Amino acid sequence: MTITSPTQAPGSVLPAPAVHRAPKRAGRFRPGAGQQLKGGPFAYIALAVVGIGSLLPLYWTLVAASHTQDEVLASTPPFLPGGRLMHNLDAAWNQAHLGKAIVNSFIVSSCITVATLFFCTLAGYAFAKMRFRGRGALMTGVIATLTIPPQLSVVPLFMLMSDLGWGGSLESVIFPTLVSAFGVFFMRQYLSEALPYELIEAAKIDGANNFRVVLSIVLPVARPAMMVLGMLTFVQAWNDFFWPYLALNQQNPTLQVALGQLSASYTPDQSIVMAGALISTLPLLAVFVLFGKRIVGGIMSGAVKG
């Protein structure tokens, strides 16, 4: 049965009434395309507190390195830099022979970083995109090595370096750390998401062998992750103290071993020790200033995919 209005022709149907819906309110934490979340006052205060807290140790190192030991150890320590910075830097440089130590640390850190990037990228690509028997078991074994404390391998590693005739030389510090389990896992996780199989298959159809695929496709894709891994590896190798202290001697130390010798006296001068620590920090700051933008870009490209 069709209901008609008095002014409507028989047989016609009334149109459905229009439904007016209230527009949806934009979610506070759901920005649209091209929009960014804006932080409030609390976010800026939290960032300022974290930034100041991160810079305080470096600032105190500078303050302590520019005063005498009596001023540093006074009941009311100084809060502003003094005028003995250059004197303490010169004393630390000459007492610990930091010139040779810096060269040794640069050689060790650079060799370890380059080798780690090369081997970990190749191993990460193999675990991420190549199919071979025992791949899962091997990857499990690599990850399991992260749970082994490094102190357990000190005695057999020291005996091995002695048998090879590398005792006290830089080779004993470089070769045991040419590849890291964390680096393999890190590159494997990155390449699993960032490198599509279609790109590799297209290269092989064009006649590229595995070496060409790695050189022309894998390395450009893995470059952001390699920047991050390279920074972490260089900083870790530069700051490493435990194994270089056992493997090297006082005539051929790395920077951290030399600083350990500087503070190993019966009554070490804390201001000179802080001056040496300031010298050891400056190269790392220079590396971050030169490559900081690329490193942050690599972190962001690995964290955001679209």
Order of alpha helices (4+ residues) and beta strands (2+ residues): alpha-alpha-alpha-alpha-alpha-alpha-alpha-alpha-alpha-alpha-alpha-alpha-alpha-alpha
